[in-house]
Amino acid sequence: METARAIQESCGIPFVFRAGVWKPRTRPSTFQGIGAEGLEWLQEVRNTFGIEVATEVATPEHVEAALKAGIDYLWIGARTSANPIAVQSIAERIRVTGYGLRGVLIKNPVNADAALWLGNIERLEQTGVPVIAVHRGCNHQPCWAMAHQVRLARPDIPMLLDPSHLSGDAKVVPILMGKVAELGLDGAMVEVHAHPEEALSDVAQQITPSCLAQTSQSIPSRLRVESVFSTNDEQQELYWLRAEIDELDERLWETIAARMDVSKRIGIWKKAHDVAPLQPERFQQILTQRIEWAEANGLDKEFVETILNTIHKRSLNAQI
């Protein structure tokens, strides 16, 4: 109630108040959600503040309980989204009993699978209830290429950004909120808590209502029936492609850093076993294999050889 009141008083933008009463968690010893009792709390938020409410569902039984409680929106999380049979069973229950439901949100699967995400959208569309896609990334990393592919395939479906799960870090959430406007997305699904340090789950990625208010200018004023995104909007397409490049660059440097760490450990092993740092035969083998791969994949041989020589030189320095 405190969080809902603070958001309503400070942000000045339309919003739906969401809370997961059933929490699909990795380990059974962690907080699994309060259960159906929490639906009564959401009803209280709805009645007190006059705002629409949403909760996560993972089974047809969850759907039934949420609809009986008058929940306005349902969302399907990444773990459930990875299972098309589960999504189909939820969709069938919504189709039969989903009268009055304002919409259903579907997050991308835990893995970067655009085809499965699109398939889930199609399954939910069969219910007749409006469908909204939510890009939450994979393992606290963006999957811009996947989101871009879905956006191109279904520009008619609203798409929200989930910067909380995408980053896993409350400090990064306000930065990622800028992507909403930049990429022409339709809003954001953000984890907000009046006292994040007291939250029972996902403590590190929750922001305060005041922080949300400070970044709310990045959020479109409402979900649009027709998205402003268009494949003819060359500037916006460039932003999507740049986002993909940024993601690839980050993974590239993370991979190089990880490789250098392994090189250091190899150096420690070589010193312990009195083995020379330079092993010409081993490097030549790697170089030959990588050049063959490069040529088969359309990369310039000299380009690949230059990069490998530079990396090898730095690896040797790390081993000495």
DRENDO-1510 file (C-alpha; in Angstrom, 1 decimal, always signed):
<recs>
REC; n; res; u; v; w
REC; 1; MET; +0.0; +0.0; +0.0 .
REC; 2; GLU; +2.9; +2.3; +0.8 .
REC; 3; THR; +4.6; +1.6; -2.5 .
REC; 4; ALA; +1.4; +2.1; -4.5 .
REC; 5; ARG; +0.6; +5.4; -2.7 .
REC; 6; ALA; +4.2; +6.7; -3.3 .
REC; 7; ILE; +4.1; +5.8; -7.0 .
REC; 8; GLN; +0.7; +7.5; -7.5 .
REC; 9; GLU; +1.7; +10.7; -5.7 .
REC; 10; SER; +5.2; +11.1; -7.1 .
REC; 11; CYS; +5.3; +9.8; -10.7 .
REC; 12; GLY; +2.4; +11.6; -12.4 .
REC; 13; ILE; +2.1; +9.0; -15.1 .
REC; 14; PRO; -0.5; +6.3; -15.8 .
REC; 15; PHE; +0.6; +2.9; -14.5 .
REC; 16; VAL; -0.6; -0.6; -13.7 .
REC; 17; PHE; +0.4; -1.9; -10.2 .
REC; 18; ARG; +1.8; -5.4; -10.4 .
REC; 19; ALA; +2.7; -7.9; -7.7 .
REC; 20; GLY; +3.6; -11.5; -8.1 .
REC; 21; VAL; +1.8; -13.5; -5.5 .
REC; 22; TRP; +3.1; -16.8; -6.9 .
REC; 23; LYS; +6.9; -16.6; -7.4 .
REC; 24; PRO; +8.6; -19.3; -9.6 .
REC; 25; ARG; +11.9; -19.5; -7.9 .
REC; 26; THR; +15.0; -21.6; -8.6 .
REC; 27; ARG; +15.4; -23.0; -5.1 .
REC; 28; PRO; +12.6; -24.2; -2.9 .
REC; 29; SER; +14.2; -22.6; +0.2 .
REC; 30; THR; +13.7; -19.1; -1.2 .
REC; 31; PHE; +10.6; -16.9; -0.9 .
REC; 32; GLN; +7.9; -18.4; -3.2 .
REC; 33; GLY; +5.4; -15.7; -2.9 .
REC; 34; ILE; +2.5; -15.2; -0.4 .
REC; 35; GLY; +0.0; -17.1; -2.5 .
REC; 36; ALA; -3.7; -16.5; -3.1 .
REC; 37; GLU; -3.9; -14.3; +0.0 .
REC; 38; GLY; -1.9; -11.7; -1.8 .
REC; 39; LEU; -4.8; -11.3; -4.3 .
REC; 40; GLU; -6.8; -9.7; -1.6 .
REC; 41; TRP; -4.0; -7.2; -1.0 .
REC; 42; LEU; -4.1; -6.4; -4.8 .
REC; 43; GLN; -7.8; -5.9; -4.5 .
REC; 44; GLU; -7.2; -3.4; -1.7 .
REC; 45; VAL; -4.7; -1.5; -3.8 .
REC; 46; ARG; -7.2; -1.4; -6.7 .
REC; 47; ASN; -10.1; -0.3; -4.6 .
REC; 48; THR; -8.1; +2.3; -2.5 .
REC; 49; PHE; -6.2; +4.0; -5.3 .
REC; 50; GLY; -8.4; +3.3; -8.3 .
REC; 51; ILE; -5.6; +1.8; -10.3 .
REC; 52; GLU; -5.5; -1.3; -12.3 .
REC; 53; VAL; -3.5; -4.3; -11.0 .
REC; 54; ALA; -1.6; -7.3; -12.4 .
REC; 55; THR; -0.2; -10.5; -11.2 .
REC; 56; GLU; +1.9; -13.4; -12.6 .
REC; 57; VAL; +0.3; -16.7; -13.5 .
REC; 58; ALA; +2.0; -20.0; -14.2 .
REC; 59; THR; -0.9; -22.4; -14.2 .
REC; 60; PRO; -4.5; -22.5; -15.2 .
REC; 61; GLU; -5.4; -22.6; -11.5 .
REC; 62; HIS; -3.6; -19.3; -11.0 .
REC; 63; VAL; -5.6; -17.8; -13.9 .
REC; 64; GLU; -8.8; -18.9; -12.3 .
REC; 65; ALA; -8.0; -17.5; -8.9 .
REC; 66; ALA; -6.7; -14.2; -10.3 .
REC; 67; LEU; -9.8; -13.7; -12.5 .
REC; 68; LYS; -12.1; -14.4; -9.5 .
REC; 69; ALA; -10.2; -11.7; -7.6 .
REC; 70; GLY; -10.9; -9.2; -10.4 .
REC; 71; ILE; -7.2; -8.8; -11.5 .
REC; 72; ASP; -7.0; -6.6; -14.6 .
REC; 73; TYR; -3.9; -7.9; -16.2 .
REC; 74; LEU; -2.1; -11.2; -16.1 .
REC; 75; TRP; +1.6; -11.7; -17.0 .
REC; 76; ILE; +3.5; -14.9; -17.9 .
REC; 77; GLY; +7.1; -15.0; -16.7 .
REC; 78; ALA; +10.2; -16.1; -18.5 .
REC; 79; ARG; +10.4; -19.5; -16.9 .
REC; 80; THR; +6.8; -20.3; -17.9 .
REC; 81; SER; +7.3; -18.7; -21.3 .
REC; 82; ALA; +10.0; -21.3; -22.0 .
REC; 83; ASN; +7.3; -24.1; -21.9 .
REC; 84; PRO; +4.9; -23.8; -24.8 .
REC; 85; ILE; +2.6; -26.5; -23.3 .
REC; 86; ALA; +2.3; -24.4; -20.1 .
REC; 87; VAL; +1.5; -21.3; -22.1 .
REC; 88; GLN; -1.1; -23.1; -24.2 .
REC; 89; SER; -2.8; -24.4; -21.1 .
REC; 90; ILE; -2.9; -20.9; -19.6 .
REC; 91; ALA; -4.2; -19.5; -22.9 .
REC; 92; GLU; -7.0; -22.1; -23.0 .
REC; 93; ARG; -8.1; -21.1; -19.5 .
REC; 94; ILE; -8.0; -17.4; -20.3 .
REC; 95; ARG; -10.1; -18.1; -23.5 .
REC; 96; VAL; -12.8; -19.8; -21.5 .
REC; 97; THR; -12.9; -17.6; -18.4 .
REC; 98; GLY; -11.0; -14.4; -19.3 .
REC; 99; TYR; -14.0; -12.1; -19.8 .
REC; 100; GLY; -13.2; -8.6; -18.3 .
REC; 101; LEU; -9.5; -9.2; -18.5 .
REC; 102; ARG; -7.7; -6.0; -19.8 .
REC; 103; GLY; -4.7; -7.8; -21.2 .
REC; 104; VAL; -2.1; -10.5; -20.9 .
REC; 105; LEU; +1.6; -9.8; -20.9 .
REC; 106; ILE; +4.2; -12.4; -22.1 .
REC; 107; LYS; +7.8; -12.1; -21.2 .
REC; 108; ASN; +10.5; -13.5; -23.5 .
REC; 109; PRO; +11.7; -17.1; -22.6 .
REC; 110; VAL; +14.8; -17.5; -20.4 .
REC; 111; ASN; +16.8; -18.2; -23.5 .
REC; 112; ALA; +17.1; -15.9; -26.6 .
REC; 113; ASP; +14.4; -17.7; -28.6 .
REC; 114; ALA; +12.5; -15.2; -30.8 .
REC; 115; ALA; +10.5; -18.0; -32.5 .
REC; 116; LEU; +9.2; -19.3; -29.2 .
REC; 117; TRP; +8.3; -15.8; -28.0 .
REC; 118; LEU; +6.4; -15.1; -31.2 .
REC; 119; GLY; +4.7; -18.5; -30.9 .
REC; 120; ASN; +3.5; -17.7; -27.4 .
REC; 121; ILE; +2.1; -14.4; -28.6 .
REC; 122; GLU; +0.1; -16.3; -31.2 .
REC; 123; ARG; -1.1; -18.7; -28.5 .
REC; 124; LEU; -2.3; -15.9; -26.3 .
REC; 125; GLU; -3.9; -14.0; -29.2 .
REC; 126; GLN; -6.3; -17.0; -29.7 .
REC; 127; THR; -7.9; -15.9; -26.3 .
REC; 128; GLY; -9.2; -12.7; -27.8 .
REC; 129; VAL; -7.5; -10.7; -25.0 .
REC; 130; PRO; -5.0; -8.0; -25.9 .
REC; 131; VAL; -1.4; -9.2; -25.8 .
REC; 132; ILE; +1.6; -7.2; -24.7 .
REC; 133; ALA; +5.2; -8.4; -25.1 .
REC; 134; VAL; +7.8; -7.8; -22.4 .
REC; 135; HIS; +11.5; -7.8; -23.1 .
REC; 136; ARG; +13.3; -8.9; -19.9 .
REC; 137; GLY; +16.6; -10.1; -21.4 .
REC; 138; CYS; +18.3; -13.3; -20.6 .
REC; 139; ASN; +20.3; -14.0; -17.4 .
REC; 140; HIS; +20.5; -10.2; -16.6 .
REC; 141; GLN; +21.8; -9.5; -20.1 .
REC; 142; PRO; +20.0; -7.8; -22.9 .
REC; 143; CYS; +19.0; -9.8; -25.9 .
REC; 144; TRP; +18.4; -6.9; -28.3 .
REC; 145; ALA; +18.7; -9.0; -31.4 .
REC; 146; MET; +15.8; -11.3; -30.2 .
REC; 147; ALA; +13.7; -8.3; -29.2 .
REC; 148; HIS; +14.5; -6.6; -32.5 .
REC; 149; GLN; +13.4; -9.7; -34.4 .
REC; 150; VAL; +10.1; -9.8; -32.6 .
REC; 151; ARG; +9.5; -6.1; -33.0 .
REC; 152; LEU; +10.0; -6.3; -36.7 .
REC; 153; ALA; +7.8; -9.4; -37.0 .
REC; 154; ARG; +5.0; -7.9; -34.8 .
REC; 155; PRO; +5.1; -4.1; -34.8 .
REC; 156; ASP; +1.4; -4.2; -34.0 .
REC; 157; ILE; +2.0; -5.8; -30.6 .
REC; 158; PRO; +2.9; -3.3; -27.8 .
REC; 159; MET; +6.3; -4.1; -26.3 .
REC; 160; LEU; +7.5; -3.1; -22.8 .
REC; 161; LEU; +11.1; -3.1; -21.5 .
REC; 162; ASP; +11.9; -4.8; -18.2 .
REC; 163; PRO; +15.0; -3.0; -17.1 .
REC; 164; SER; +15.0; -4.6; -13.7 .
REC; 165; HIS; +15.5; -8.2; -14.9 .
REC; 166; LEU; +17.5; -7.1; -17.9 .
REC; 167; SER; +20.2; -5.6; -15.6 .
REC; 168; GLY; +19.7; -7.1; -12.2 .
REC; 169; ASP; +21.1; -3.9; -10.8 .
REC; 170; ALA; +19.0; -1.0; -9.5 .
REC; 171; LYS; +21.7; +1.5; -10.5 .
REC; 172; VAL; +21.5; +0.5; -14.1 .
REC; 173; VAL; +17.6; +0.6; -14.3 .
REC; 174; PRO; +17.4; +4.4; -14.8 .
REC; 175; ILE; +20.0; +4.2; -17.6 .
REC; 176; LEU; +18.1; +1.4; -19.4 .
REC; 177; MET; +14.9; +3.4; -19.1 .
REC; 178; GLY; +16.2; +5.6; -21.8 .
REC; 179; LYS; +15.9; +2.7; -24.3 .
REC; 180; VAL; +12.1; +2.9; -24.0 .
REC; 181; ALA; +11.9; +6.1; -26.0 .
REC; 182; GLU; +15.0; +5.5; -28.1 .
REC; 183; LEU; +13.7; +2.2; -29.4 .
REC; 184; GLY; +10.1; +3.3; -29.7 .
REC; 185; LEU; +8.9; +0.9; -27.0 .
REC; 186; ASP; +5.5; +1.3; -25.4 .
REC; 187; GLY; +6.4; +1.4; -21.7 .
REC; 188; ALA; +8.3; -0.4; -19.0 .
REC; 189; MET; +7.8; -3.0; -16.4 .
REC; 190; VAL; +9.8; -1.9; -13.4 .
REC; 191; GLU; +10.4; -3.4; -10.0 .
REC; 192; VAL; +9.6; -0.7; -7.4 .
REC; 193; HIS; +9.6; -1.0; -3.6 .
REC; 194; ALA; +9.2; +1.6; -0.9 .
REC; 195; HIS; +12.0; -0.1; +1.0 .
REC; 196; PRO; +14.1; -2.2; -1.4 .
REC; 197; GLU; +16.4; -3.4; +1.4 .
REC; 198; GLU; +13.4; -5.1; +3.0 .
REC; 199; ALA; +12.2; -6.9; -0.1 .
REC; 200; LEU; +11.8; -10.7; +0.1 .
REC; 201; SER; +13.1; -11.2; -3.4 .
REC; 202; ASP; +15.2; -9.5; -6.1 .
REC; 203; VAL; +16.6; -6.9; -3.6 .
REC; 204; ALA; +19.4; -5.8; -5.9 .
REC; 205; GLN; +17.3; -4.7; -8.8 .
REC; 206; GLN; +14.4; -2.8; -7.2 .
REC; 207; ILE; +14.3; +1.0; -7.3 .
REC; 208; THR; +12.3; +3.3; -5.0 .
REC; 209; PRO; +9.2; +5.3; -6.1 .
REC; 210; SER; +11.3; +8.5; -5.9 .
REC; 211; CYS; +13.8; +7.0; -8.3 .
REC; 212; LEU; +11.0; +6.0; -10.6 .
REC; 213; ALA; +9.7; +9.5; -10.6 .
REC; 214; GLN; +13.0; +10.9; -11.6 .
REC; 215; THR; +13.2; +8.6; -14.6 .
REC; 216; SER; +9.6; +8.7; -15.6 .
REC; 217; GLN; +10.2; +11.1; -18.4 .
REC; 218; SER; +11.6; +8.2; -20.4 .
REC; 219; ILE; +8.3; +6.3; -20.2 .
REC; 220; PRO; +5.7; +7.0; -22.9 .
REC; 221; SER; +2.5; +8.5; -21.4 .
REC; 222; ARG; +0.4; +5.4; -22.1 .
REC; 223; LEU; +0.3; +2.1; -24.0 .
REC; 224; ARG; -0.5; +2.9; -27.5 .
REC; 225; VAL; -3.1; +1.0; -29.5 .
REC; 226; GLU; -0.8; +1.4; -32.6 .
REC; 227; SER; +2.9; +1.4; -32.0 .
REC; 228; VAL; +5.0; +4.4; -33.3 .
REC; 229; PHE; +7.5; +1.8; -34.4 .
REC; 230; SER; +7.8; +1.4; -38.2 .
REC; 231; THR; +10.3; -0.5; -40.3 .
REC; 232; ASN; +10.3; +2.6; -42.5 .
REC; 233; ASP; +11.6; +4.7; -39.6 .
REC; 234; GLU; +15.3; +4.5; -40.5 .
REC; 235; GLN; +16.5; +6.4; -37.5 .
REC; 236; GLN; +14.8; +4.1; -35.0 .
REC; 237; GLU; +16.1; +1.1; -37.0 .
REC; 238; LEU; +19.6; +2.5; -36.5 .
REC; 239; TYR; +19.1; +2.7; -32.7 .
REC; 240; TRP; +18.0; -1.0; -32.7 .
REC; 241; LEU; +21.1; -2.0; -34.7 .
REC; 242; ARG; +23.4; +0.1; -32.4 .
REC; 243; ALA; +21.8; -1.7; -29.4 .
REC; 244; GLU; +22.8; -5.0; -30.9 .
REC; 245; ILE; +26.3; -3.8; -31.6 .
REC; 246; ASP; +26.7; -2.6; -28.0 .
REC; 247; GLU; +25.5; -5.9; -26.7 .
REC; 248; LEU; +27.9; -7.8; -28.9 .
REC; 249; ASP; +30.8; -5.5; -27.9 .
REC; 250; GLU; +30.1; -6.1; -24.2 .
REC; 251; ARG; +30.0; -9.9; -24.7 .
REC; 252; LEU; +33.2; -9.7; -26.8 .
REC; 253; TRP; +35.2; -7.9; -24.1 .
REC; 254; GLU; +33.8; -10.1; -21.4 .
REC; 255; THR; +35.0; -13.1; -23.4 .
REC; 256; ILE; +38.4; -11.6; -23.9 .
REC; 257; ALA; +38.7; -10.8; -20.2 .
REC; 258; ALA; +37.7; -14.4; -19.3 .
REC; 259; ARG; +40.3; -15.7; -21.8 .
REC; 260; MET; +43.0; -13.6; -20.2 .
REC; 261; ASP; +42.0; -15.0; -16.8 .
REC; 262; VAL; +42.4; -18.5; -18.1 .
REC; 263; SER; +45.8; -17.5; -19.6 .
REC; 264; LYS; +46.9; -16.4; -16.2 .
REC; 265; ARG; +45.9; -19.7; -14.6 .
REC; 266; ILE; +47.8; -21.5; -17.4 .
REC; 267; GLY; +50.8; -19.5; -16.6 .
REC; 268; ILE; +50.6; -20.5; -13.0 .
REC; 269; TRP; +50.4; -24.2; -14.0 .
REC; 270; LYS; +53.3; -23.9; -16.4 .
REC; 271; LYS; +55.5; -22.3; -13.7 .
REC; 272; ALA; +54.6; -25.0; -11.3 .
REC; 273; HIS; +55.5; -27.7; -13.8 .
REC; 274; ASP; +58.5; -25.9; -15.3 .
REC; 275; VAL; +57.0; -25.5; -18.8 .
REC; 276; ALA; +58.0; -22.7; -21.1 .
REC; 277; PRO; +55.3; -20.0; -21.6 .
REC; 278; LEU; +55.6; -20.1; -25.4 .
REC; 279; GLN; +54.4; -23.2; -27.1 .
REC; 280; PRO; +54.8; -22.5; -30.8 .
REC; 281; GLU; +53.1; -25.7; -32.0 .
REC; 282; ARG; +50.0; -25.0; -29.9 .
REC; 283; PHE; +49.7; -21.5; -31.1 .
REC; 284; GLN; +50.1; -22.5; -34.8 .
REC; 285; GLN; +47.4; -25.1; -34.3 .
REC; 286; ILE; +45.0; -22.5; -32.9 .
REC; 287; LEU; +45.9; -20.0; -35.7 .
REC; 288; THR; +45.3; -22.6; -38.4 .
REC; 289; GLN; +41.9; -23.6; -37.0 .
REC; 290; ARG; +40.7; -20.1; -36.5 .
REC; 291; ILE; +41.7; -19.0; -40.0 .
REC; 292; GLU; +39.9; -21.9; -41.5 .
REC; 293; TRP; +36.8; -21.0; -39.5 .
REC; 294; ALA; +37.2; -17.3; -40.5 .
REC; 295; GLU; +37.4; -18.1; -44.2 .
REC; 296; ALA; +34.4; -20.4; -44.0 .
REC; 297; ASN; +32.4; -17.6; -42.4 .
REC; 298; GLY; +33.4; -14.8; -44.7 .
REC; 299; LEU; +35.9; -13.1; -42.4 .
REC; 300; ASP; +39.2; -11.7; -43.8 .
REC; 301; LYS; +42.2; -13.9; -43.1 .
REC; 302; GLU; +44.6; -11.1; -42.3 .
REC; 303; PHE; +42.0; -9.5; -39.9 .
REC; 304; VAL; +41.6; -12.7; -37.9 .
REC; 305; GLU; +45.4; -13.3; -37.9 .
REC; 306; THR; +46.1; -9.8; -36.6 .
REC; 307; ILE; +43.6; -10.2; -33.8 .
REC; 308; LEU; +44.8; -13.6; -32.8 .
REC; 309; ASN; +48.4; -12.5; -32.7 .
REC; 310; THR; +47.6; -9.5; -30.5 .
REC; 311; ILE; +45.6; -11.7; -28.1 .
REC; 312; HIS; +48.3; -14.3; -28.0 .
REC; 313; LYS; +51.0; -11.7; -27.2 .
REC; 314; ARG; +48.9; -10.4; -24.3 .
REC; 315; SER; +48.3; -13.9; -23.1 .
REC; 316; LEU; +52.0; -14.6; -23.1 .
REC; 317; ASN; +52.6; -11.5; -21.1 .
REC; 318; ALA; +50.0; -12.6; -18.6 .
REC; 319; GLN; +51.8; -16.0; -18.1 .
REC; 320; ILE; +55.2; -14.5; -17.5 .
</recs>
